[in-house]
Amino acid sequence: MMVSLPRNPVVTLSEFSTLASGAIVLIIFRICCIQNYIQIKEDVEDIVTYQMERILNDPAMEYLIL
């Protein structure tokens, strides 16, 4: 998301506050996305590890191991 600044280099306090608020919201949103990604990644790793251990320890599933 690109934010274009006005041509006038003088920004009022209200305009600055609006720009800063938007930037803070964007940062918080990105942090939440990263946290969700990390949680999903860890969950998938746990599921894969559990299934691999299950297959390795179950003689009835040894045909699945190459």
N, CA, C and O atoms as a Tripos MOL2 file, in Angstrom:
@<TRIPOS>MOLECULE
protein
  264   263    66     0     0
PROTEIN
NO_CHARGES

@<TRIPOS>ATOM
      1 N           0.8480   -1.1680    0.0000 N.3       1 MET1
      2 CA          0.0000    0.0000    0.0000 C.3       1 MET1
      3 C           0.8960    1.2340    0.0000 C.2       1 MET1
      4 O           1.6830    1.4460    0.9220 O.2       1 MET1
      5 N           0.7660    2.0180   -1.0160 N.am      2 MET2
      6 CA          1.5680    3.2250   -1.1280 C.3       2 MET2
      7 C           0.7560    4.4170   -0.6330 C.2       2 MET2
      8 O          -0.4280    4.5480   -0.9430 O.2       2 MET2
      9 N           1.3890    5.2600    0.1190 N.am      3 VAL3
     10 CA          0.7570    6.4790    0.6000 C.3       3 VAL3
     11 C           1.4340    7.6440   -0.0880 C.2       3 VAL3
     12 O           2.6470    7.8250    0.0130 O.2       3 VAL3
     13 N           0.6380    8.4320   -0.7900 N.am      4 SER4
     14 CA          1.2360    9.5860   -1.4610 C.3       4 SER4
     15 C           1.0890   10.8090   -0.5660 C.2       4 SER4
     16 O           0.0160   11.0940   -0.0340 O.2       4 SER4
     17 N           2.1710   11.5020   -0.4220 N.am      5 LEU5
     18 CA          2.1650   12.7140    0.3850 C.3       5 LEU5
     19 C           1.7290   13.8850   -0.4840 C.2       5 LEU5
     20 O           1.9380   13.8800   -1.6970 O.2       5 LEU5
     21 N           1.1320   14.8710    0.1340 N.am      6 PRO6
     22 CA          0.7240   16.0420   -0.6460 C.3       6 PRO6
     23 C           1.9450   16.7660   -1.2070 C.2       6 PRO6
     24 O           3.0500   16.6360   -0.6800 O.2       6 PRO6
     25 N           1.7380   17.5240   -2.2760 N.am      7 ARG7
     26 CA          2.8430   18.2580   -2.9020 C.3       7 ARG7
     27 C           3.4040   19.3060   -1.9590 C.2       7 ARG7
     28 O           4.5970   19.6100   -1.9860 O.2       7 ARG7
     29 N           2.5460   19.8470   -1.1400 N.am      8 ASN8
     30 CA          2.9770   20.8540   -0.1820 C.3       8 ASN8
     31 C           3.7430   20.1440    0.9360 C.2       8 ASN8
     32 O           3.1750   19.2870    1.6110 O.2       8 ASN8
     33 N           5.0140   20.4780    1.1470 N.am      9 PRO9
     34 CA          5.8030   19.7800    2.1640 C.3       9 PRO9
     35 C           5.3450   20.0670    3.5980 C.2       9 PRO9
     36 O           5.7580   19.3820    4.5340 O.2       9 PRO9
     37 N           4.5030   21.0670    3.7640 N.am     10 VAL10
     38 CA          3.9970   21.3890    5.0980 C.3      10 VAL10
     39 C           2.7640   20.5480    5.3450 C.2      10 VAL10
     40 O           1.7810   20.6340    4.6090 O.2      10 VAL10
     41 N           2.8220   19.7430    6.3740 N.am     11 VAL11
     42 CA          1.7160   18.8720    6.7110 C.3      11 VAL11
     43 C           1.1370   19.3320    8.0400 C.2      11 VAL11
     44 O           1.8580   19.5700    9.0090 O.2      11 VAL11
     45 N          -0.1740   19.4490    8.0540 N.am     12 THR12
     46 CA         -0.8030   19.8600    9.3110 C.3      12 THR12
     47 C          -0.7440   18.7160   10.3100 C.2      12 THR12
     48 O          -0.5040   17.5670    9.9390 O.2      12 THR12
     49 N          -0.9620   19.0360   11.5700 N.am     13 LEU13
     50 CA         -0.9480   18.0190   12.6180 C.3      13 LEU13
     51 C          -2.0290   16.9750   12.3560 C.2      13 LEU13
     52 O          -1.8160   15.7840   12.5810 O.2      13 LEU13
     53 N          -3.1740   17.4180   11.8860 N.am     14 SER14
     54 CA         -4.2730   16.4960   11.5840 C.3      14 SER14
     55 C          -3.8890   15.5360   10.4560 C.2      14 SER14
     56 O          -4.1450   14.3350   10.5390 O.2      14 SER14
     57 N          -3.2650   16.0850    9.3900 N.am     15 GLU15
     58 CA         -2.8330   15.2310    8.2750 C.3      15 GLU15
     59 C          -1.7550   14.2510    8.7350 C.2      15 GLU15
     60 O          -1.7720   13.0770    8.3650 O.2      15 GLU15
     61 N          -0.8260   14.7400    9.5370 N.am     16 PHE16
     62 CA          0.2260   13.8640   10.0540 C.3      16 PHE16
     63 C          -0.3630   12.7550   10.9060 C.2      16 PHE16
     64 O           0.0470   11.5980   10.8080 O.2      16 PHE16
     65 N          -1.3240   13.1140   11.7400 N.am     17 SER17
     66 CA         -1.9730   12.1300   12.6050 C.3      17 SER17
     67 C          -2.6620   11.0610   11.7740 C.2      17 SER17
     68 O          -2.5850    9.8740   12.0920 O.2      17 SER17
     69 N          -3.3380   11.4800   10.7060 N.am     18 THR18
     70 CA         -4.0140   10.5270    9.8220 C.3      18 THR18
     71 C          -3.0040    9.5970    9.1600 C.2      18 THR18
     72 O          -3.2080    8.3840    9.1180 O.2      18 THR18
     73 N          -1.9140   10.1630    8.6440 N.am     19 LEU19
     74 CA         -0.8750    9.3410    8.0020 C.3      19 LEU19
     75 C          -0.2370    8.3820    9.0010 C.2      19 LEU19
     76 O          -0.0220    7.2100    8.6930 O.2      19 LEU19
     77 N           0.0620    8.8780   10.1940 N.am     20 ALA20
     78 CA          0.6880    8.0480   11.2210 C.3      20 ALA20
     79 C          -0.2560    6.9340   11.6610 C.2      20 ALA20
     80 O           0.1730    5.7980   11.8620 O.2      20 ALA20
     81 N          -1.5290    7.2530   11.8090 N.am     21 SER21
     82 CA         -2.5080    6.2330   12.2080 C.3      21 SER21
     83 C          -2.5920    5.1340   11.1720 C.2      21 SER21
     84 O          -2.6400    3.9510   11.5110 O.2      21 SER21
     85 N          -2.6090    5.5300    9.8880 N.am     22 GLY22
     86 CA         -2.6540    4.5370    8.8100 C.3      22 GLY22
     87 C          -1.4190    3.6550    8.8140 C.2      22 GLY22
     88 O          -1.5180    2.4470    8.5970 O.2      22 GLY22
     89 N          -0.2620    4.2430    9.0590 N.am     23 ALA23
     90 CA          0.9840    3.4670    9.0970 C.3      23 ALA23
     91 C           0.9840    2.4980   10.2660 C.2      23 ALA23
     92 O           1.4240    1.3560   10.1340 O.2      23 ALA23
     93 N           0.4910    2.9520   11.4080 N.am     24 ILE24
     94 CA          0.4380    2.0790   12.5900 C.3      24 ILE24
     95 C          -0.5130    0.9130   12.3530 C.2      24 ILE24
     96 O          -0.2020   -0.2230   12.7090 O.2      24 ILE24
     97 N          -1.6660    1.1880   11.7560 N.am     25 VAL25
     98 CA         -2.6190    0.1130   11.4460 C.3      25 VAL25
     99 C          -1.9870   -0.8920   10.4960 C.2      25 VAL25
    100 O          -2.1480   -2.1000   10.6750 O.2      25 VAL25
    101 N          -1.2730   -0.4080    9.4890 N.am     26 LEU26
    102 CA         -0.6210   -1.3030    8.5330 C.3      26 LEU26
    103 C           0.4370   -2.1630    9.2180 C.2      26 LEU26
    104 O           0.5410   -3.3570    8.9360 O.2      26 LEU26
    105 N           1.2130   -1.5750   10.1030 N.am     27 ILE27
    106 CA          2.2390   -2.3290   10.8360 C.3      27 ILE27
    107 C           1.5910   -3.3970   11.7060 C.2      27 ILE27
    108 O           2.0500   -4.5390   11.7280 O.2      27 ILE27
    109 N           0.5420   -3.0420   12.4160 N.am     28 ILE28
    110 CA         -0.1540   -4.0190   13.2710 C.3      28 ILE28
    111 C          -0.7340   -5.1480   12.4270 C.2      28 ILE28
    112 O          -0.6570   -6.3160   12.8080 O.2      28 ILE28
    113 N          -1.3200   -4.7970   11.2720 N.am     29 PHE29
    114 CA         -1.8790   -5.8110   10.3820 C.3      29 PHE29
    115 C          -0.7990   -6.7830    9.9130 C.2      29 PHE29
    116 O          -1.0110   -7.9950    9.8980 O.2      29 PHE29
    117 N           0.3560   -6.2450    9.5310 N.am     30 ARG30
    118 CA          1.4530   -7.1120    9.0650 C.3      30 ARG30
    119 C           1.9750   -8.0030   10.1850 C.2      30 ARG30
    120 O           2.3000   -9.1660    9.9480 O.2      30 ARG30
    121 N           2.0580   -7.4760   11.3940 N.am     31 ILE31
    122 CA          2.5000   -8.2840   12.5350 C.3      31 ILE31
    123 C           1.5200   -9.4280   12.7770 C.2      31 ILE31
    124 O           1.9320  -10.5610   13.0280 O.2      31 ILE31
    125 N           0.2300   -9.1340   12.7010 N.am     32 CYS32
    126 CA         -0.7820  -10.1790   12.8940 C.3      32 CYS32
    127 C          -0.6730  -11.2410   11.8120 C.2      32 CYS32
    128 O          -0.8080  -12.4310   12.0970 O.2      32 CYS32
    129 N          -0.4300  -10.8210   10.5660 N.am     33 CYS33
    130 CA         -0.2750  -11.7820    9.4710 C.3      33 CYS33
    131 C           0.9360  -12.6790    9.7070 C.2      33 CYS33
    132 O           0.8730  -13.8870    9.4810 O.2      33 CYS33
    133 N           2.0290  -12.0900   10.1570 N.am     34 ILE34
    134 CA          3.2450  -12.8660   10.4290 C.3      34 ILE34
    135 C           2.9960  -13.8460   11.5710 C.2      34 ILE34
    136 O           3.4140  -15.0020   11.4970 O.2      34 ILE34
    137 N           2.3120  -13.3910   12.6320 N.am     35 GLN35
    138 CA          2.0130  -14.2750   13.7550 C.3      35 GLN35
    139 C           1.1170  -15.4230   13.3060 C.2      35 GLN35
    140 O           1.3280  -16.5630   13.7190 O.2      35 GLN35
    141 N           0.1140  -15.1420   12.4640 N.am     36 ASN36
    142 CA         -0.7570  -16.2010   11.9510 C.3      36 ASN36
    143 C           0.0350  -17.1860   11.1040 C.2      36 ASN36
    144 O          -0.1550  -18.3960   11.2220 O.2      36 ASN36
    145 N           0.9210  -16.6810   10.2530 N.am     37 TYR37
    146 CA          1.7420  -17.5440    9.4120 C.3      37 TYR37
    147 C           2.6080  -18.4690   10.2690 C.2      37 TYR37
    148 O           2.6930  -19.6700   10.0110 O.2      37 TYR37
    149 N           3.2440  -17.9010   11.2840 N.am     38 ILE38
    150 CA          4.1140  -18.6950   12.1570 C.3      38 ILE38
    151 C           3.3030  -19.7730   12.8830 C.2      38 ILE38
    152 O           3.7520  -20.9140   12.9930 O.2      38 ILE38
    153 N           2.1160  -19.4200   13.3770 N.am     39 GLN39
    154 CA          1.2780  -20.3980   14.0790 C.3      39 GLN39
    155 C           0.8450  -21.5170   13.1420 C.2      39 GLN39
    156 O           0.8900  -22.6900   13.5160 O.2      39 GLN39
    157 N           0.4270  -21.1660   11.9270 N.am     40 ILE40
    158 CA          0.0160  -22.1900   10.9550 C.3      40 ILE40
    159 C           1.1960  -23.0720   10.5870 C.2      40 ILE40
    160 O           1.0440  -24.2890   10.4880 O.2      40 ILE40
    161 N           2.3700  -22.4830   10.3830 N.am     41 LYS41
    162 CA          3.5740  -23.2470   10.0420 C.3      41 LYS41
    163 C           3.9060  -24.2440   11.1460 C.2      41 LYS41
    164 O           4.2110  -25.4040   10.8680 O.2      41 LYS41
    165 N           3.8480  -23.7930   12.4000 N.am     42 GLU42
    166 CA          4.1360  -24.6830   13.5230 C.3      42 GLU42
    167 C           3.1060  -25.7950   13.6270 C.2      42 GLU42
    168 O           3.4590  -26.9390   13.9160 O.2      42 GLU42
    169 N           1.8360  -25.4760   13.3950 N.am     43 ASP43
    170 CA          0.7840  -26.4930   13.4410 C.3      43 ASP43
    171 C           0.9990  -27.5530   12.3700 C.2      43 ASP43
    172 O           0.8530  -28.7460   12.6350 O.2      43 ASP43
    173 N           1.3450  -27.1200   11.1590 N.am     44 VAL44
    174 CA          1.5900  -28.0700   10.0650 C.3      44 VAL44
    175 C           2.8010  -28.9420   10.3880 C.2      44 VAL44
    176 O           2.7700  -30.1520   10.1590 O.2      44 VAL44
    177 N           3.8620  -28.3440   10.9130 N.am     45 GLU45
    178 CA          5.0440  -29.1300   11.2900 C.3      45 GLU45
    179 C           4.6910  -30.1700   12.3450 C.2      45 GLU45
    180 O           5.1590  -31.3060   12.2720 O.2      45 GLU45
    181 N           3.8690  -29.7960   13.3280 N.am     46 ASP46
    182 CA          3.4540  -30.7410   14.3700 C.3      46 ASP46
    183 C           2.6520  -31.8950   13.7740 C.2      46 ASP46
    184 O           2.8580  -33.0530   14.1370 O.2      46 ASP46
    185 N           1.7410  -31.5780   12.8610 N.am     47 ILE47
    186 CA          0.9180  -32.6210   12.2340 C.3      47 ILE47
    187 C           1.7870  -33.5670   11.4180 C.2      47 ILE47
    188 O           1.6200  -34.7840   11.4960 O.2      47 ILE47
    189 N           2.7140  -33.0190   10.6340 N.am     48 VAL48
    190 CA          3.5890  -33.8550    9.8050 C.3      48 VAL48
    191 C           4.4680  -34.7390   10.6890 C.2      48 VAL48
    192 O           4.6350  -35.9250   10.4010 O.2      48 VAL48
    193 N           5.0240  -34.1820   11.7480 N.am     49 THR49
    194 CA          5.8600  -34.9610   12.6620 C.3      49 THR49
    195 C           5.0670  -36.0850   13.2970 C.2      49 THR49
    196 O           5.5430  -37.2170   13.3770 O.2      49 THR49
    197 N           3.8600  -35.7800   13.7500 N.am     50 TYR50
    198 CA          3.0040  -36.7970   14.3690 C.3      50 TYR50
    199 C           2.7100  -37.9230   13.3820 C.2      50 TYR50
    200 O           2.8050  -39.0970   13.7400 O.2      50 TYR50
    201 N           2.3540  -37.5780   12.1460 N.am     51 GLN51
    202 CA          2.0220  -38.6070   11.1570 C.3      51 GLN51
    203 C           3.2500  -39.4320   10.7750 C.2      51 GLN51
    204 O           3.1480  -40.6420   10.5740 O.2      51 GLN51
    205 N           4.4120  -38.7760   10.6730 N.am     52 MET52
    206 CA          5.6310  -39.5270   10.3540 C.3      52 MET52
    207 C           5.9610  -40.5240   11.4650 C.2      52 MET52
    208 O           6.3090  -41.6730   11.1910 O.2      52 MET52
    209 N           5.8500  -40.0840   12.7090 N.am     53 GLU53
    210 CA          6.1220  -40.9880   13.8280 C.3      53 GLU53
    211 C           5.1080  -42.1300   13.8650 C.2      53 GLU53
    212 O           5.4620  -43.2700   14.1660 O.2      53 GLU53
    213 N           3.8730  -41.8270   13.5630 N.am     54 ARG54
    214 CA          2.8310  -42.8480   13.5510 C.3      54 ARG54
    215 C           3.1250  -43.9100   12.4930 C.2      54 ARG54
    216 O           2.9910  -45.1060   12.7500 O.2      54 ARG54
    217 N           3.5220  -43.4680   11.3140 N.am     55 ILE55
    218 CA          3.8310  -44.4170   10.2360 C.3      55 ILE55
    219 C           5.0710  -45.2370   10.5780 C.2      55 ILE55
    220 O           5.1010  -46.4460   10.3490 O.2      55 ILE55
    221 N           6.0940  -44.5800   11.1270 N.am     56 LEU56
    222 CA          7.3340  -45.2930   11.4530 C.3      56 LEU56
    223 C           7.1370  -46.3220   12.5640 C.2      56 LEU56
    224 O           7.8400  -47.3320   12.5980 O.2      56 LEU56
    225 N           6.1950  -46.0800   13.4670 N.am     57 ASN57
    226 CA          5.9990  -46.9630   14.6100 C.3      57 ASN57
    227 C           4.8550  -47.9620   14.4440 C.2      57 ASN57
    228 O           4.5720  -48.7300   15.3640 O.2      57 ASN57
    229 N           4.1970  -47.9640   13.2920 N.am     58 ASP58
    230 CA          3.0920  -48.8800   13.0680 C.3      58 ASP58
    231 C           3.4920  -49.8940   12.0000 C.2      58 ASP58
    232 O           3.6090  -49.5440   10.8250 O.2      58 ASP58
    233 N           3.7040  -51.1630   12.4030 N.am     59 PRO59
    234 CA          4.1210  -52.1860   11.4190 C.3      59 PRO59
    235 C           3.1420  -52.3410   10.2620 C.2      59 PRO59
    236 O           3.5440  -52.6890    9.1510 O.2      59 PRO59
    237 N           1.8670  -52.0860   10.5120 N.am     60 ALA60
    238 CA          0.8650  -52.2090    9.4400 C.3      60 ALA60
    239 C           1.0280  -51.1390    8.3670 C.2      60 ALA60
    240 O           0.4840  -51.2760    7.2710 O.2      60 ALA60
    241 N           1.7690  -50.0770    8.6680 N.am     61 MET61
    242 CA          1.9700  -48.9960    7.6950 C.3      61 MET61
    243 C           3.3710  -48.9650    7.1320 C.2      61 MET61
    244 O           3.7310  -48.0100    6.4430 O.2      61 MET61
    245 N           4.1760  -49.9830    7.4040 N.am     62 GLU62
    246 CA          5.5660  -49.9380    6.9500 C.3      62 GLU62
    247 C           5.6890  -49.9620    5.4290 C.2      62 GLU62
    248 O           6.7190  -49.5660    4.8840 O.2      62 GLU62
    249 N           4.6410  -50.4250    4.7420 N.am     63 TYR63
    250 CA          4.6780  -50.4240    3.2930 C.3      63 TYR63
    251 C           4.6740  -48.9910    2.7220 C.2      63 TYR63
    252 O           5.0130  -48.7890    1.5560 O.2      63 TYR63
    253 N           4.2950  -48.0160    3.5330 N.am     64 LEU64
    254 CA          4.2710  -46.6190    3.0720 C.3      64 LEU64
    255 C           5.6660  -45.9810    3.0670 C.2      64 LEU64
    256 O           5.8600  -44.9120    2.4890 O.2      64 LEU64
    257 N           6.6270  -46.6340    3.7070 N.am     65 ILE65
    258 CA          7.9720  -46.0830    3.8270 C.3      65 ILE65
    259 C           8.8080  -46.5730    2.6480 C.2      65 ILE65
    260 O           8.8860  -47.7740    2.3870 O.2      65 ILE65
    261 N           9.4190  -45.6500    1.9530 N.am     66 LEU66
    262 CA         10.2620  -46.0110    0.8040 C.3      66 LEU66
    263 C          11.7180  -45.9770    1.2110 C.2      66 LEU66
    264 O          12.5940  -46.2500    0.3910 O.2      66 LEU66
@<TRIPOS>BOND
     1     1     2 1
     2     2     3 1
     3     3     4 2
     4     3     5 am
     5     5     6 1
     6     6     7 1
     7     7     8 2
     8     7     9 am
     9     9    10 1
    10    10    11 1
    11    11    12 2
    12    11    13 am
    13    13    14 1
    14    14    15 1
    15    15    16 2
    16    15    17 am
    17    17    18 1
    18    18    19 1
    19    19    20 2
    20    19    21 am
    21    21    22 1
    22    22    23 1
    23    23    24 2
    24    23    25 am
    25    25    26 1
    26    26    27 1
    27    27    28 2
    28    27    29 am
    29    29    30 1
    30    30    31 1
    31    31    32 2
    32    31    33 am
    33    33    34 1
    34    34    35 1
    35    35    36 2
    36    35    37 am
    37    37    38 1
    38    38    39 1
    39    39    40 2
    40    39    41 am
    41    41    42 1
    42    42    43 1
    43    43    44 2
    44    43    45 am
    45    45    46 1
    46    46    47 1
    47    47    48 2
    48    47    49 am
    49    49    50 1
    50    50    51 1
    51    51    52 2
    52    51    53 am
    53    53    54 1
    54    54    55 1
    55    55    56 2
    56    55    57 am
    57    57    58 1
    58    58    59 1
    59    59    60 2
    60    59    61 am
    61    61    62 1
    62    62    63 1
    63    63    64 2
    64    63    65 am
    65    65    66 1
    66    66    67 1
    67    67    68 2
    68    67    69 am
    69    69    70 1
    70    70    71 1
    71    71    72 2
    72    71    73 am
    73    73    74 1
    74    74    75 1
    75    75    76 2
    76    75    77 am
    77    77    78 1
    78    78    79 1
    79    79    80 2
    80    79    81 am
    81    81    82 1
    82    82    83 1
    83    83    84 2
    84    83    85 am
    85    85    86 1
    86    86    87 1
    87    87    88 2
    88    87    89 am
    89    89    90 1
    90    90    91 1
    91    91    92 2
    92    91    93 am
    93    93    94 1
    94    94    95 1
    95    95    96 2
    96    95    97 am
    97    97    98 1
    98    98    99 1
    99    99   100 2
   100    99   101 am
   101   101   102 1
   102   102   103 1
   103   103   104 2
   104   103   105 am
   105   105   106 1
   106   106   107 1
   107   107   108 2
   108   107   109 am
   109   109   110 1
   110   110   111 1
   111   111   112 2
   112   111   113 am
   113   113   114 1
   114   114   115 1
   115   115   116 2
   116   115   117 am
   117   117   118 1
   118   118   119 1
   119   119   120 2
   120   119   121 am
   121   121   122 1
   122   122   123 1
   123   123   124 2
   124   123   125 am
   125   125   126 1
   126   126   127 1
   127   127   128 2
   128   127   129 am
   129   129   130 1
   130   130   131 1
   131   131   132 2
   132   131   133 am
   133   133   134 1
   134   134   135 1
   135   135   136 2
   136   135   137 am
   137   137   138 1
   138   138   139 1
   139   139   140 2
   140   139   141 am
   141   141   142 1
   142   142   143 1
   143   143   144 2
   144   143   145 am
   145   145   146 1
   146   146   147 1
   147   147   148 2
   148   147   149 am
   149   149   150 1
   150   150   151 1
   151   151   152 2
   152   151   153 am
   153   153   154 1
   154   154   155 1
   155   155   156 2
   156   155   157 am
   157   157   158 1
   158   158   159 1
   159   159   160 2
   160   159   161 am
   161   161   162 1
   162   162   163 1
   163   163   164 2
   164   163   165 am
   165   165   166 1
   166   166   167 1
   167   167   168 2
   168   167   169 am
   169   169   170 1
   170   170   171 1
   171   171   172 2
   172   171   173 am
   173   173   174 1
   174   174   175 1
   175   175   176 2
   176   175   177 am
   177   177   178 1
   178   178   179 1
   179   179   180 2
   180   179   181 am
   181   181   182 1
   182   182   183 1
   183   183   184 2
   184   183   185 am
   185   185   186 1
   186   186   187 1
   187   187   188 2
   188   187   189 am
   189   189   190 1
   190   190   191 1
   191   191   192 2
   192   191   193 am
   193   193   194 1
   194   194   195 1
   195   195   196 2
   196   195   197 am
   197   197   198 1
   198   198   199 1
   199   199   200 2
   200   199   201 am
   201   201   202 1
   202   202   203 1
   203   203   204 2
   204   203   205 am
   205   205   206 1
   206   206   207 1
   207   207   208 2
   208   207   209 am
   209   209   210 1
   210   210   211 1
   211   211   212 2
   212   211   213 am
   213   213   214 1
   214   214   215 1
   215   215   216 2
   216   215   217 am
   217   217   218 1
   218   218   219 1
   219   219   220 2
   220   219   221 am
   221   221   222 1
   222   222   223 1
   223   223   224 2
   224   223   225 am
   225   225   226 1
   226   226   227 1
   227   227   228 2
   228   227   229 am
   229   229   230 1
   230   230   231 1
   231   231   232 2
   232   231   233 am
   233   233   234 1
   234   234   235 1
   235   235   236 2
   236   235   237 am
   237   237   238 1
   238   238   239 1
   239   239   240 2
   240   239   241 am
   241   241   242 1
   242   242   243 1
   243   243   244 2
   244   243   245 am
   245   245   246 1
   246   246   247 1
   247   247   248 2
   248   247   249 am
   249   249   250 1
   250   250   251 1
   251   251   252 2
   252   251   253 am
   253   253   254 1
   254   254   255 1
   255   255   256 2
   256   255   257 am
   257   257   258 1
   258   258   259 1
   259   259   260 2
   260   259   261 am
   261   261   262 1
   262   262   263 1
   263   263   264 2
@<TRIPOS>SUBSTRUCTURE
     1 MET1         2 RESIDUE 1 A MET
     2 MET2         6 RESIDUE 1 A MET
     3 VAL3        10 RESIDUE 1 A VAL
     4 SER4        14 RESIDUE 1 A SER
     5 LEU5        18 RESIDUE 1 A LEU
     6 PRO6        22 RESIDUE 1 A PRO
     7 ARG7        26 RESIDUE 1 A ARG
     8 ASN8        30 RESIDUE 1 A ASN
     9 PRO9        34 RESIDUE 1 A PRO
    10 VAL10       38 RESIDUE 1 A VAL
    11 VAL11       42 RESIDUE 1 A VAL
    12 THR12       46 RESIDUE 1 A THR
    13 LEU13       50 RESIDUE 1 A LEU
    14 SER14       54 RESIDUE 1 A SER
    15 GLU15       58 RESIDUE 1 A GLU
    16 PHE16       62 RESIDUE 1 A PHE
    17 SER17       66 RESIDUE 1 A SER
    18 THR18       70 RESIDUE 1 A THR
    19 LEU19       74 RESIDUE 1 A LEU
    20 ALA20       78 RESIDUE 1 A ALA
    21 SER21       82 RESIDUE 1 A SER
    22 GLY22       86 RESIDUE 1 A GLY
    23 ALA23       90 RESIDUE 1 A ALA
    24 ILE24       94 RESIDUE 1 A ILE
    25 VAL25       98 RESIDUE 1 A VAL
    26 LEU26      102 RESIDUE 1 A LEU
    27 ILE27      106 RESIDUE 1 A ILE
    28 ILE28      110 RESIDUE 1 A ILE
    29 PHE29      114 RESIDUE 1 A PHE
    30 ARG30      118 RESIDUE 1 A ARG
    31 ILE31      122 RESIDUE 1 A ILE
    32 CYS32      126 RESIDUE 1 A CYS
    33 CYS33      130 RESIDUE 1 A CYS
    34 ILE34      134 RESIDUE 1 A ILE
    35 GLN35      138 RESIDUE 1 A GLN
    36 ASN36      142 RESIDUE 1 A ASN
    37 TYR37      146 RESIDUE 1 A TYR
    38 ILE38      150 RESIDUE 1 A ILE
    39 GLN39      154 RESIDUE 1 A GLN
    40 ILE40      158 RESIDUE 1 A ILE
    41 LYS41      162 RESIDUE 1 A LYS
    42 GLU42      166 RESIDUE 1 A GLU
    43 ASP43      170 RESIDUE 1 A ASP
    44 VAL44      174 RESIDUE 1 A VAL
    45 GLU45      178 RESIDUE 1 A GLU
    46 ASP46      182 RESIDUE 1 A ASP
    47 ILE47      186 RESIDUE 1 A ILE
    48 VAL48      190 RESIDUE 1 A VAL
    49 THR49      194 RESIDUE 1 A THR
    50 TYR50      198 RESIDUE 1 A TYR
    51 GLN51      202 RESIDUE 1 A GLN
    52 MET52      206 RESIDUE 1 A MET
    53 GLU53      210 RESIDUE 1 A GLU
    54 ARG54      214 RESIDUE 1 A ARG
    55 ILE55      218 RESIDUE 1 A ILE
    56 LEU56      222 RESIDUE 1 A LEU
    57 ASN57      226 RESIDUE 1 A ASN
    58 ASP58      230 RESIDUE 1 A ASP
    59 PRO59      234 RESIDUE 1 A PRO
    60 ALA60      238 RESIDUE 1 A ALA
    61 MET61      242 RESIDUE 1 A MET
    62 GLU62      246 RESIDUE 1 A GLU
    63 TYR63      250 RESIDUE 1 A TYR
    64 LEU64      254 RESIDUE 1 A LEU
    65 ILE65      258 RESIDUE 1 A ILE
    66 LEU66      262 RESIDUE 1 A LEU
